[in-house]
Amino acid sequence: MTMRKLLLGLLLLPALELAGPVAAQQAPGVTATEIKIGQTMPYSGPVTAFGTLGKGEIAYFNMINDQGGVNGRRIRLISLDDGYAPPKTVEQTRKLVEQEEVALIFSTIGTATNTAIAKYLNDRKIPQLFLGSGANKWGDYKEHPWTMSGVQATFRSEARIYTKYILEKNPNARIAILYQNDDFGRDYMNGVRDVLGDRYAAVVKEATYEFTEPTIDSQIVTLQGSGADALIMAATPKFAAQAIRRVHDIGWKPMFFLSNVAVWVSTVMEPAGVEKGIGIISSAYVKDPTDPGWNDDPAMKEWRAFMQKYLKDGDVRDQNYVNSYNYAMTLVQVLKQCGNDLSRENIMKQAANIRDLELPMLLPGIKVNTSPTDYFPIEQMQLMRWSGKQWVRFGELLNSPR
């Protein structure tokens, strides 16, 4: 070997050594400058109010990219409309995976929609992270090892807390529950059953609705006729607003509980009539931008600055923007923990290894924690009551045992 060839070999050796790990770390949706992720959102259809989650998440990643991205890579979120229709969710998700080759699916909205794609994604070992659904089943790490629950308390835990509160106030209460006829709604029914056990049939009157129905007026009248003195309404925003109006207009005065996915002032309380919802109880795990108690909170000021810069036309009263902020921040934490190993396996591993993550827009005391055997990022919530002007929190943080 000539001296020239020897020197050339020595010069090339470090480059080859560097190229090896980089090549090994290449993964679907990942380049040296970009991490591509996907989701579907109901930008059309019956629950368009939830489309703000996707808009908020895109805006948050835009902010992160302006700050240099994550470990030098920009995040590109491809957010497609599925109209809240599971067949469309399947079609769009396949497009994201097979054509766009995204690294992961993030924050897809809906219980039925996520159910439609969970097996497809799990069979292919594609992370399905932080679902826009509080369904209890997404915490089943054995059944869905590549699927992780959302950055929110579960519907089932929420219903347990409401039922316990009802019984504390009135041990002999008769409970009506109106819920969407799918896994989303049935989780609330199951949470009530968890608390009541064998008493359920004697205590509870059920009614359901399909999300394609125009109104739920008849179900409300039927439940009133049952003699129930407590009502748990497990509904999306459109039907929640209808229920508030109808309950008020027929003069029914139950102890009224509203699912926390339908408490937004601009899309529920105002359309229903703010005075018609006075006294309704729900639950919270995030800071409410309409609560003046947070006006001087540094985190709230930072969030408002984010909204002003990246979502100038966004309604700051819409807590979906707060949720999108929390969801996106949690995913950024996972990607940071991944370092340069952005394989799907490591992304899922890091998603299941979050320790005491404090998101500034969560209520004080609530932290995000996950582990290989705990796919529920958030476990706690606090009750709140509608005053006619805003939601007012009361009591301590509550944790519903599973």
N, C-alpha and C positions, 0 to 999 in steps of 0.2 A: 504493500500500500504506500503510495507516495505521500509525502508530507502535506501536500495540498489537499488530498482526499481526507487525510486524517483530521486536519484542521476543520474542513467543511463538515465532517461527521460530528465533531465536537460542538460546532456552532448549531447544528440542526437538532442535537439531542435535547436541549431544554425545550425547544419548541414542540418536539414530538411528545415530550413528557407532559407539557401543558395541554396539548391537543387531546391526549387520551381521556382525562377526566371530563373535559368539556363535552367531548363526543358522547361519553357514557351518560352524561346528565341530560342529553337531549330527550325531550318528551313531547307528546302530542300537545299542540297549542303553545309551545314554549320555544322562543328563539333567544338569541343573545340580547335582544332589546325589548321583547314583548312577552306578556302572558295573556293568552286569549281565553276568555271564559264566556259561558252562555247562559241564557235563561229564557223563559217565556213569561209573559205578563198579559193581563186582561185589558189591553188598551181599547178593546171593543167588547161588546156583550153586556151581560147583566151586572157585572161588578167592576165597572170601569173606575170606580173610586179607588180601587187598589192599584191602579196603574201608576199612581204617584210614587209607589215604592220603587219601581224600575227607574223612573225619572230621577229620583233622589239618589239611587245607587250609581247611576251613570255620572251624575254631578259630583258625587264624592270621589269616584275614581279619577275624574278630570282634575280635581284638586290635588290628589295624590300624584298624578302624572306631572302636574305643574311644579310639584315639589321634588321631582326627580324619580318618581316611581318607587318600586320596591326592589331593593338590592340592584338598582340600576336598570330595572325593566319596567316599562309602562304596562298598565293593565288596560286591556281592551275588552269591554263588556258588550257582547252582541245580544241585544234584548229584542225578542220577537213577539209579536201579538199572537195569542192563542184563543182570544175571545172567551176564555174560561170554559172551553169545550175540550174534554179529554182527547177525543180523536185528533183534534188540531194540535194539542200539546204533544202528542206522540209524533205527528208529522214534523212539527217544528224542531223537536228535540233530536230526532234522527238527522235532520238537516244540520243542526249544530254539531253533532258528533261526527257524522259521516262525510259531510262536505266542508264545514268550517274547521273540523278537527280541534274543537275546544279542549282545554285541559280538564275542565270540570263544568258541572252545571250548578248554578248558584241562585238561591232565593226564588225559585219558581213558585208562583202563587197558586194556592188551592190544594185542598186535601184530595179531591177526586182527580185532579190533574196530575198531582205528584204520584198518586197511586198508579195511574196509567203508565208512567214511565219508570217506576222504581225497579221492576224486574229487569227491564231492558238495560238500565244503567248498572245495576248490581251484577248481572251476568257478564257484563263487559268490564267490570271493575273500574268504573268511572265515578269519581266522587260526586255525590248529589248533596250539596252542602247547604245548611242553614235555610231549610225550606220555609217558604212563606205560608206556613200552616202550623197550628198548635196541636195537631192530632197526636194523641198519645203513642200511637204505633210507631212513629218515627224515632222513638227512643229505643226500639227493640234492635239492639246491635247484633243479636244472633240472627234474626230474620232478615235484616237489611244492613249488613256490615259496611256498605258503601254509602249509606244514607244517614244524614244527621239532622236532628230536629232544629227548628228555628230558634232565633235569639229572642224567645218569648216563653212565657209560662204556658203549659199545655191547657187545652180546653177542658180536659177531664179533671185536672187539678182545680181549675177555676170553678167548675160546677160543684166539686166537693166543698170548696170554701163557702160558696153561696148557700149550699144546703145546710152546712153546719151553722152558719149565721142565722138562717131562718129558724132552725130548731132551738137555737139559744134564745131567740126572741119569742118564739111561740112553739113549745114542744108538741102541740096538737095541730099544727098548721097543715092545711091541705095545699098541695103544690101543683100548679099547672106548669107544663113545659111545652113550649112551641119551638120546634127545631127543624132545620133544613134536613131533608130526607137523604142524607148521605153520611159518609164517615165523619165529616165535620160536625154535623148536628148530633149524630149518635154518640159522639164522645161526651157531650154534655149530659145526655140521658144516662150514659153509663156512670158518669161521675155522681149524679144524684143517686143512682142505684147503689153505688159503693157505700154511701153513707147510710141509706135507709135499709139496705139488705132486704130481709123478708117482709118488711113493712111497705115496700115500694108499691105494690099493686093496690094496697088499701089507701095509700096517701096521695098518689100521683095520678093526674089526668094528663095524657099526652095528646099532642096534635102535631102534624108535620106539614111541610109545604115543599114543593118542588121549586128550584130556583128559576124555572121558566114560567111560573105562574104570574099573572099580572098583579094580584093582590092577595092578602091574607086576612081580609076582613072577616070572612065566615069562620075561620079557625079561631079568631079572637072572641067572637060572639059565643061559639061553642064552649070555649074554655071558661068564659065568664059564667055560663050556665051551669058549670060543674060545681060551683060554690067554692072554688079555690080562693084562698086569701093570700097566696104568694104566686108570682109568675116569674119563670126563668125564660128569657127570650134568647135563643141561640140563633142569631141571624147575621147576615151580611148587611151593609149599610142601607140599601134600598128598602129591605123588608123591616129593618129596625125602625126606620123613620115611619113607615106605615103603621107598625105596631104601636108606637108611642102616640100617634094621632088617634088611632082607633080606640085604644084603651081609654084615653082621655075623653073622647067624644061620646062614648057610651056610658060614661060615669062610673066605670069600674075602678076601684082603688085598692088593688093588691099591693103587697110588698113586691116591687118590680125590680128585677135584676136583668141587666143587659150585657151581652157578651162583649168582652173588651176589644174585639175586632171591629166594633160598630159604635164607637163612642165619639167619633170625630165631630167637632162643632159645626164645621162648614158643610159636611156631607150628610149628617144625621140630625143633630139637635136643631139646627136652624131650619132645615126643610120640614121637620116635624112640627116646629113651633116651640121656641125655647121655654115658654111658660108651661107647655103641656108635659114636659118631661121632669118637672120639679120633683125631687125626692127619689128619682131612679138611682139605683146602686149599681156600680160596676167595679172594676179593679184596674189597677195600674202597676206598671213596672218601669215606666219611663217618665221623665220630666215633661210636664204639660206646658207648652209655650204660652197658653192663655192664662196660666196661673201667675198673678203678679208677685207671688212669693218667690219666684225664681228670677225676677227682674235684675237683681244684682249678682246673680250666680255667674261666676266666670265661664263655666261651661255653656250656659245658656247664651251668654254674650258671644262666645266663639261660634256657637251653632247659628246664631242670627247673622253673624258676619259671613259665614259660609253660605247661608241662604241668599243674602244680599248680593254676593259676588257670583255664585254659580247657579242660582235658581231665582232670578229676580222676579219672575212671574209666579213663583210658587206661593201658595197660601200658608203663611207661617202658623196658622191655627190648625193645620192638618197634621196630626201626629204621625201619619204615615211617613212624613219626611223625617221625623225623629227616628222612627223604626228603620228606615232605609239607611240613615246615618250610622246607627248601631250595627246593623247587619254588615254593611260594607267595612266598617272599622274592624269588626271581628274577622272578616276574611283577610283583610290586610295583615292582621296579626298572624294568622296562620301562614300566609305567604312569607312573612318576615322570618318566622321560625323555620321555614323550609330552607332558607339560605339559597344555595345554588342547586340543590337537589329538588327539582320541581317535577319529579316523576309522580304519577298519580298515586303510587303507593305511599310516598312520603307526604304528599299533600293530605291524604286521609289519615296518616299516622299523626301528623301535627294537629289536624282538626280535632283529634281525640286526645290531645295533650295540652289543653289550655288551663293555665293555673291562675286563679284569682285575678282575672282580667277585669280592670275597672274601666267601664265605658262611661265617659263623662255625662252622657245624657240618660243613664240609668238612674233610678232612685238611689239615694245614698244607702249603702249597706248591701246592695245587690251586686254580685260579681259573677262573671262568666267562668264556669268550670266545666271541663269535660275530661273523660278518661276512656280507655279502651272498653270499660264496662259502664260508662255513663254518657249517653248521647243526648242528655237534656242540658243544654248550656245554661238555662235559667230555671231556678226552682221556686222563686219567691214572688210575691205580689202584695199589694196593699189595697184595701177597699176604698172607694170614693163615692161621693154622692153629688148629683147634679143640682145646683142651686138655682138654676134659671139663667145664670150668667156664665158659670164655669163649673168644672168638676173640682170638688173639695175632698181631699184625702182625709181619712180618719183611721184611728187604730194603729196597731203595730204591723210590721212586715209579717206576712203569713206564709207558712211553708206547708203544703199539703203532702203528707207522706204518701208514697206510691204503694 
